[in-house]
């Protein structure tokens, strides 16, 4: 239940008194803010209960009207005036001005500290948010059960529309309606054609939001391959809270599962797991766990260790078999699914399988494996990204197994493309190389030694066997030819890379 002015008036312990008569008391409060500024509007976002002891107020009616105008213009929901300090009672001019602008005015007695109102509103907002999250979780579980039932996807669409208090429409890849709830939502298909056409050009899953006079519409493409296999549109009056957006995302992923089941059984199973993996990457491990439970499976225990296998479709399929055999031998559970052309395998971070996983490429010729450190479920997306980066780095360097933690040990040069870096070095140092060819400038060597000595003149001159004034003259000449500020750390880093390209 949203917290409002009426909610606060219902707390007898606060001792609040409503002085305005026509101003609404049912507006939702977004927060409590305390300010004694004559113009607090720049620090407000709208919907606040603003608390003040009245320092910016004077008996002057015009001042009160200007103050109320500023608050109303900033979208303040209500004004709480603490009496007994600057003002013994609420000024009548303030009440009249607030009634004219529809701003509720509350008297806060001196015995009631402002922090008591802040705590009350904060607790109510937290309870409201928890209730929304709990409701969204319950709805997601209901949608999951509907997906597994015989009536899906119609049941999913109907339950989604009912939860949102709006409408839902499922169309196929060509834009033909498949399911609608309520049935009148079928009439909206024609209006969505331009938005669907734009979304069709993007690789799924992709989404768009449409704000129209009669409602707000969320549109999502469904599919896990290169093209969309359908589209889900939902609409309602007013914006979608974060919890409802999460429900829509879950419904889209679950509907993706149902649409993809039209393919061969193996393909459908792979897509099912791909969609479940995307749910995991979005932090929906409880939802995925319930789906796998219905299938007689379970997720590995957290923290989980992400593994990424790069290779062709046949190699990835073979890697699943090899990993499955290893899991069975170790008596452990794993989860495997394709993600954007790579195979992601999740194993328990503390189990034997995590240690044995590095031998996986030995059973699959040509496969490349990248690993990351164990992560909790909320950080799974980071772990999978790191494992993939390790695998791609290993493939580029010809390594069968690469751990993400090992990338730092190879140095920066190992992460750079040698050809591109050499071209960068040649272009950057071209003025110095030309000057050295034209005369005995020794500018390139002097710059290299000077940078290696951290810009210190005496050590650099000693290493070259020249006077420090000669060294200063050479570096000053190099800076002029390069047109760069050699005191800039970023410039020094670029020049160091140019002078020490990978492979040298």
C-alpha positions in Angstrom: 0.0 0.0 0.0 1.5 3.4 -1.0 2.3 5.8 1.8 0.4 9.1 1.6 -0.4 12.1 3.7 -3.5 10.3 4.9 -1.2 7.4 6.0 0.8 9.7 8.2 -2.3 11.3 9.7 -3.4 7.8 10.7 -0.3 7.5 12.9 -1.7 9.0 16.2 1.8 8.9 17.8 3.1 11.5 15.3 0.5 14.0 16.5 0.1 15.6 13.1 -2.7 18.1 12.3 -4.0 18.8 8.8 -4.6 22.5 8.3 -5.6 22.7 4.6 -9.1 21.7 3.6 -9.2 21.3 -0.2 -5.6 20.0 -0.8 -5.5 16.3 -1.6 -4.2 13.9 1.1 -4.1 10.8 -1.1 -1.0 11.7 -3.1 1.8 9.1 -3.0 4.9 10.3 -1.0 8.2 9.5 -2.6 10.4 10.6 0.3 10.9 13.0 3.2 13.2 16.1 2.8 14.1 18.7 5.4 15.0 22.2 4.2 15.1 25.7 5.6 15.9 27.3 2.2 13.6 29.9 0.8 13.8 28.0 -2.5 14.4 24.3 -2.0 13.0 23.5 -5.4 16.3 22.8 -7.2 17.0 20.0 -4.7 13.6 18.2 -5.1 12.4 15.6 -7.6 8.7 15.7 -6.9 6.4 13.8 -4.6 8.3 14.6 -1.4 7.0 15.6 2.1 9.0 18.7 2.8 9.7 19.5 6.4 10.7 22.9 7.7 10.6 24.9 11.0 9.5 27.9 8.9 12.7 30.0 8.8 12.1 31.1 5.2 8.5 32.2 6.1 7.5 35.6 7.3 4.0 37.0 8.2 4.1 38.6 4.8 1.3 36.9 2.8 3.1 37.5 -0.5 6.2 35.7 0.8 4.1 32.7 1.8 2.4 32.7 -1.6 5.8 32.8 -3.4 7.1 30.0 -1.2 4.1 27.8 -1.8 4.3 28.5 -5.6 7.8 27.2 -5.7 7.0 24.1 -3.8 3.9 23.3 -5.9 5.9 24.0 -9.1 8.5 21.4 -7.9 5.8 18.8 -7.4 6.0 18.6 -3.6 3.2 16.4 -2.2 2.9 18.0 1.2 4.5 20.5 3.5 5.1 19.8 7.2 5.7 22.8 9.4 7.3 22.2 12.8 5.8 24.6 15.3 7.1 25.8 18.6 10.4 27.1 17.2 10.2 29.8 14.4 6.4 29.9 14.5 4.2 29.2 17.5 1.4 28.1 15.1 0.9 27.5 11.4 0.5 31.0 9.6 -3.0 31.4 8.2 -1.5 33.1 5.1 0.5 29.9 4.4 -2.6 27.7 4.8 -4.7 29.9 2.4 -1.9 29.9 -0.2 -1.5 26.2 0.1 -5.2 25.5 -0.3 -5.2 27.6 -3.5 -2.3 25.6 -5.0 -3.5 22.2 -3.7 -0.6 21.6 -1.4 -1.4 19.8 1.9 0.0 21.5 5.0 0.6 19.5 8.1 1.5 20.9 11.6 4.3 18.9 13.2 4.2 19.6 17.0 7.5 20.3 18.7 7.4 17.0 20.6 7.5 15.1 17.3 11.1 15.1 15.8 11.4 15.3 12.1 13.3 12.0 12.0 10.2 10.2 13.3 8.4 11.2 10.1 11.4 10.1 8.0 11.5 6.8 9.7 7.8 6.2 9.3 7.8 7.1 5.6 11.1 5.1 5.0 9.6 2.0 6.7 6.4 2.3 4.7 8.2 2.7 1.4 10.4 -0.3 2.2 7.4 -2.4 3.1 5.7 -1.3 -0.1 8.8 -2.2 -2.2 9.1 -5.6 -0.5 5.4 -6.3 -1.1 5.9 -5.5 -4.8 9.0 -7.7 -5.1 7.2 -10.6 -3.3 4.2 -10.2 -5.6 6.4 -10.2 -8.7 8.2 -13.3 -7.5 4.9 -15.1 -6.9 3.7 -14.0 -10.4 6.9 -15.3 -12.0 6.5 -18.7 -10.4 2.8 -18.7 -11.6 4.0 -17.9 -15.1 6.6 -20.7 -14.9 4.0 -23.2 -14.0 1.7 -21.9 -16.8 4.6 -22.3 -19.3 5.0 -26.0 -18.3 1.3 -26.6 -18.6 -0.7 -27.7 -21.6 -2.4 -24.4 -22.0 0.7 -22.3 -22.7 1.3 -19.8 -24.2 -2.3 -18.7 -23.8 -2.2 -19.2 -20.1 1.0 -17.1 -19.8 -0.5 -14.2 -21.8 -3.7 -14.3 -19.7 -1.9 -14.3 -16.4 0.5 -11.6 -17.5 -2.3 -9.3 -18.5 -4.2 -9.9 -15.3 -1.2 -9.1 -13.1 -0.4 -5.9 -15.0 -4.0 -4.7 -14.9 -3.7 -4.1 -18.7 -3.5 -6.1 -21.9 -1.0 -8.5 -23.4 -0.6 -9.6 -27.0 1.6 -12.4 -28.5 2.4 -12.3 -32.3 4.5 -14.5 -34.5 7.6 -13.5 -36.5 5.4 -12.1 -39.3 3.3 -10.0 -36.8 0.2 -12.3 -36.9 -1.6 -12.4 -33.5 -1.3 -15.7 -31.7 -2.8 -15.0 -28.3 -4.4 -11.9 -26.7 -5.7 -11.1 -23.3 -8.3 -9.7 -23.2 -9.6 -10.6 -26.7 -9.9 -6.8 -27.4 -6.1 -6.6 -27.4 -6.2 -8.2 -30.9 -7.3 -4.8 -32.3 -3.9 -3.3 -31.2 -1.9 -5.5 -33.5 -2.2 -3.1 -36.4 -0.9 -0.1 -34.4 2.2 -2.0 -33.4 3.3 -2.9 -36.9 5.8 0.0 -37.4 7.4 -0.7 -34.0 7.6 -4.5 -34.7 9.3 -3.8 -38.0 11.9 -1.7 -36.3 12.5 -4.3 -33.7 12.7 -7.1 -36.2 16.0 -5.7 -37.5 17.7 -6.2 -34.2 19.0 -9.5 -32.9 16.7 -10.9 -30.2 16.1 -10.4 -27.4 15.5 -6.7 -27.9 12.9 -4.4 -26.6 11.2 -1.0 -27.0 8.9 1.2 -25.0 6.1 3.2 -26.6 4.4 6.1 -24.7 0.9 6.8 -26.1 -1.9 9.0 -24.9 -4.0 6.1 -23.9 -1.3 3.8 -22.4 2.3 2.8 -22.1 3.4 -0.2 -24.2 6.4 -2.5 -23.7 7.4 -4.5 -26.8 9.9 -7.4 -26.7 11.2 -9.7 -29.4 11.3 -13.4 -28.6 14.0 -15.8 -29.7 17.6 -16.8 -29.0 18.9 -17.1 -32.5 19.8 -14.6 -35.3 16.1 -13.7 -35.9 13.0 -13.1 -33.8 10.5 -15.9 -33.6 7.8 -13.7 -32.2 6.9 -10.6 -30.3 5.3 -9.9 -26.9 3.5 -6.6 -26.3 2.0 -5.4 -23.0 0.2 -2.2 -22.3 -1.3 -0.4 -19.3 -2.2 3.1 -18.2 0.7 4.8 -16.5 4.4 3.7 -16.2 5.6 0.2 -15.4 7.3 -0.1 -12.0 10.6 -2.0 -11.9 8.9 -5.1 -10.4 6.4 -5.3 -13.3 9.2 -4.8 -15.9 10.9 -7.8 -14.3 7.7 -9.8 -14.6 7.4 -8.8 -18.3 11.0 -9.9 -19.0 10.4 -13.2 -17.3 7.3 -13.8 -19.4 9.1 -12.9 -22.6 11.8 -15.5 -21.8 9.3 -18.1 -20.8 7.3 -17.5 -24.0 10.6 -17.8 -25.9 10.9 -21.3 -24.6 7.4 -22.3 -25.8 7.9 -20.8 -29.3 11.3 -22.5 -29.7 9.7 -25.9 -29.0 8.5 -26.1 -32.5 12.0 -27.1 -33.6 13.5 -30.6 -33.2 13.7 -32.0 -29.7 17.4 -31.5 -29.3 17.2 -28.0 -30.7 14.3 -27.2 -28.3 16.2 -28.5 -25.3 19.2 -26.4 -26.3 17.1 -23.3 -26.6 15.4 -24.1 -23.3 18.7 -24.1 -21.6 19.9 -21.0 -23.4 16.8 -19.1 -22.2 17.3 -20.5 -18.7 20.9 -19.3 -18.8 19.8 -15.8 -19.8 17.4 -15.9 -16.8 20.4 -16.9 -14.6 22.4 -14.0 -16.0 19.6 -11.7 -15.1 19.6 -12.9 -11.5 16.6 -15.3 -11.7 18.3 -18.3 -10.2 15.2 -19.1 -8.0 13.0 -19.1 -11.1 15.4 -21.3 -13.1 15.8 -23.6 -10.1 12.0 -24.2 -10.1 11.9 -24.9 -13.8 14.7 -27.4 -13.6 13.0 -28.9 -10.6 10.0 -29.6 -12.8 12.4 -31.3 -15.2 14.0 -33.4 -12.5 17.3 -31.4 -12.5 18.9 -28.9 -10.2 21.5 -26.1 -10.4 25.0 -26.5 -9.0 25.6 -25.2 -5.6 26.9 -21.6 -5.3 29.4 -20.2 -5.6 29.5 -21.4 -9.2 32.6 -21.5 -11.5 31.8 -20.4 -15.1 33.5 -22.2 -17.9 33.3 -21.1 -21.6 34.1 -23.4 -24.5 34.8 -22.0 -27.9 34.5 -24.2 -31.0 32.1 -25.4 -33.7 28.6 -26.7 -32.9 29.9 -30.3 -33.0 32.7 -29.5 -30.6 30.4 -27.7 -28.2 28.0 -30.7 -28.3 30.9 -33.0 -27.6 32.1 -30.8 -24.7 28.6 -31.2 -23.1 29.0 -35.0 -23.2 32.5 -34.9 -21.8 31.5 -32.5 -19.0 28.4 -34.6 -18.3 30.5 -37.8 -17.9 32.9 -36.0 -15.6 30.0 -34.7 -13.5 28.5 -38.2 -13.2 31.9 -39.6 -12.2 32.3 -36.9 -9.5 28.8 -37.2 -8.3 28.1 -33.5 -8.9 25.7 -31.3 -10.9 26.4 -29.0 -13.8 24.4 -26.7 -16.0 25.4 -26.2 -19.7 23.8 -24.0 -22.3 24.8 -22.1 -25.5 25.2 -18.4 -25.4 26.1 -16.3 -28.5 28.1 -19.0 -30.2 29.8 -20.3 -27.1 29.1 -23.1 -24.6 28.7 -22.0 -21.0 29.2 -24.6 -18.3 28.5 -23.9 -14.7 29.9 -26.1 -12.0 30.0 -25.9 -8.2 33.0 -23.8 -7.3 34.0 -25.9 -4.3 33.6 -29.3 -5.9 36.0 -31.8 -7.6 34.5 -31.0 -11.0 35.8 -27.5 -10.9 39.4 -28.7 -10.6 39.0 -31.4 -13.3 37.4 -29.0 -15.8 40.8 -27.9 -17.1 41.2 -31.3 -18.8 38.0 -30.9 -20.9 39.8 -29.8 -24.1 41.8 -33.1 -24.0 38.5 -35.0 -24.8 37.4 -32.6 -27.5 39.9 -31.9 -30.2 40.1 -28.2 -31.2 38.0 -26.9 -28.4 39.3 -23.9 -26.4 38.4 -23.5 -22.7 38.3 -20.3 -20.6 37.7 -20.3 -16.9 36.8 -17.7 -14.2 37.0 -17.8 -10.5 33.9 -19.0 -8.6 31.2 -16.3 -8.2 27.9 -16.0 -6.3 24.7 -16.1 -8.5 24.3 -12.2 -8.5 27.7 -11.9 -10.2 27.2 -14.7 -12.7 27.2 -12.3 -15.6 30.6 -11.0 -14.7 32.0 -14.5 -14.3 30.7 -15.7 -17.7 32.1 -12.5 -19.3 35.5 -13.1 -17.8 35.6 -16.8 -18.7 34.7 -15.9 -22.3 37.4 -13.2 -22.4 39.9 -15.8 -21.2 38.7 -18.3 -23.9 39.0 -15.8 -26.7 42.5 -14.8 -25.5 43.5 -18.4 -25.4 42.2 -19.0 -28.9 44.2 -16.1 -30.2 47.3 -17.3 -28.5 46.9 -21.0 -29.4 46.3 -22.1 -25.8 43.8 -24.9 -25.0 43.0 -23.6 -21.5 43.2 -20.1 -20.2 42.1 -18.8 -16.8 40.9 -15.2 -16.5 43.2 -14.6 -13.5 46.2 -15.5 -15.8 45.6 -12.7 -18.2 47.2 -10.1 -15.9 50.4 -12.2 -15.8 50.9 -12.0 -19.5 51.3 -8.2 -19.5 49.6 -5.6 -21.5 51.4 -6.5 -24.7 49.8 -9.9 -24.7 46.4 -8.3 -25.0 47.3 -6.1 -28.0 47.2 -7.0 -31.7 50.9 -7.0 -32.8 50.1 -5.7 -36.3 48.0 -2.9 -35.1 50.5 -1.9 -32.4 53.4 -1.9 -34.8 51.4 0.3 -37.2 50.7 2.7 -34.3 54.4 2.7 -33.3 55.5 3.5 -36.8 53.1 6.3 -37.2 53.8 7.8 -33.8 57.6 7.7 -34.1 57.8 8.7 -37.7 59.0 12.3 -37.1 61.7 11.1 -34.8 62.9 8.4 -37.1 63.0 10.9 -40.0 65.1 13.3 -37.9 67.5 10.5 -36.9 68.0 9.5 -40.5 68.7 13.1 -41.5 71.4 13.6 -38.9 73.0 12.2 -35.7 70.1 13.2 -33.5 69.7 9.9 -31.6 66.2 11.1 -30.7 64.5 7.7 -30.6 67.2 6.1 -28.3 67.3 9.2 -26.1 63.5 9.2 -25.6 63.5 5.4 -24.9 66.2 5.8 -22.2 64.7 9.0 -20.7 61.3 7.2 -20.3 62.9 4.2 -18.8 64.6 6.5 -16.2 61.1 8.0 -15.4 62.1 11.4 -16.9 65.2 11.9 -14.7 67.9 13.8 -16.5 71.0 12.7 -14.7 70.5 8.9 -14.8 69.3 9.1 -18.5 72.3 11.2 -19.5 74.7 8.8 -17.7 73.3 5.8 -19.5 73.8 7.5 -22.9 77.2 8.9 -21.9 76.2 12.5 -22.7 75.9 15.7 -20.6 72.5 16.4 -19.0 72.1 19.6 -21.0 72.5 17.5 -24.2 69.9 15.2 -22.9 67.5 18.1 -22.2 68.0 19.4 -25.7 67.3 16.1 -27.3 64.1 15.5 -25.3 62.9 19.1 -26.0 63.5 18.5 -29.7 61.6 15.2 -29.6 58.7 16.9 -27.9 58.6 19.6 -30.6 58.7 17.1 -33.5 56.0 14.9 -31.9 53.8 17.9 -31.0 53.1 16.2 -27.6 53.4 17.2 -24.0 56.0 14.8 -22.6 55.0 15.7 -19.0 51.6 14.2 -19.6 51.5 10.6 -18.1 49.1 9.5 -20.9 51.5 10.7 -23.5 54.4 8.9 -21.8 52.4 5.7 -21.7 51.6 5.9 -25.4 55.2 6.6 -26.3 56.4 3.7 -24.1 54.1 1.4 -26.0 55.3 2.7 -29.3 58.9 2.2 -28.3 58.3 -1.3 -26.9 55.7 -2.9 -29.3 54.7 -6.6 -28.7 57.2 -9.1 -30.0 60.2 -7.0 -29.4 
